[in-house]
Amino acid sequence: MQEEIKALIQNRTWDLVPRPPTANIVGSKWVFKTNLKEDGTIDRYKARLVARGFSQIPGLDFGETFSPVIKHAIIKLIISLAVTLGWIMKQLDVKNAILHGLLKEEVFMEQPLGFINEDLPNHVCKLNRSLYGLKQAPRAWFDRLSQCLLHLGFYCGKADLSIFILRKGQSIVLLLIYVDDIIVTGNDNNIISDLISILSSEFSLKDLGSLHYFLGLEVKYLPNGLFVSQTKYTRDLLEHIKMMECTHTNTPMALKSIITPSDEQHIDPTRYRQLVGSLQYLTFTRPNIVHAVNKACQHFQAPTKADL
């Protein structure tokens, strides 16, 4: 928590001002998380201050909120391209990425619990930069990063706004963005190194080295290419739905289903959609379950016990 507050203050995320009598004041809270490595061991403990964005008022506290993220089909395409052409793939992580976004609207927030200024206890935080939890936060960060990249000579991909392309003579560099996770690849290692140095001076950037774990995708390097899997993601999913001890089967769906009257009972559609959505993400590396997942997707509207 001390580290988080220190980063927020150094970044001049807010200024303490007297409480405006007519303004909407957004609440704040602490969120704690344990970050795990791909093998399931603890990486680090994390505390994050977030704004209670659900209390924001449209047109007053925020306007546009949409922020593009890289499509999974593009990720698969770029990985295939890099392997085929022998390009290196670097993985970057932006520390406190959302905090780099600049707000266009006036947003006021309560002082964080445990860190209320003793001399000014009734003052509120006038946010200069975006904060996790604000509805416009991802968009503000993407705008800031894209402006920086465009200034460096990149241009947006036409098929996906989250891929940025830099061409210099015979050199080409591709940069993929998924919020604060970034992949950089290309045929010129010197340009890539210079780019990482420039971005590090502009943002709190961490070079994670070669691509190894990205959005649940585990990448292992082989002499003749890459092996991409989702082992940890699959294990976490099975543990979440308490199916770790289930019997294995050779087919991803039953060849014949026997439905009893009790199976026609309707279930919570939200849980069903979450589960099928998780399976959809698993098809990234498991095309053998695509047909079964597609069949499950056909019952989103009113799923029954049989569908589950």
FENNOR-V793691 format. One record per helix or strand of 2 or more residues. SS is the DSSP state (alpha for helix, beta for strand). FROM is the first residue (numbers start at 1). TO is the last residue. If there is no record, write none. Layout:
# FENNOR-V793691
ss: <SS	SS>
from: <FROM	FROM>
to: <TO	TO>
This chain:
# FENNOR-V793691
ss: <alpha	beta	beta	beta	beta	alpha	alpha	beta	alpha	beta	beta	alpha	beta	beta	beta	beta	alpha	beta	beta	beta	beta	alpha	alpha	alpha	alpha>
from: <2	14	25	28	42	53	72	88	97	108	124	137	155	163	171	181	189	205	213	217	225	231	261	269	287>
to: <10	17	26	36	51	55	85	94	100	109	127	151	156	168	178	186	202	210	214	222	229	240	264	282	297>
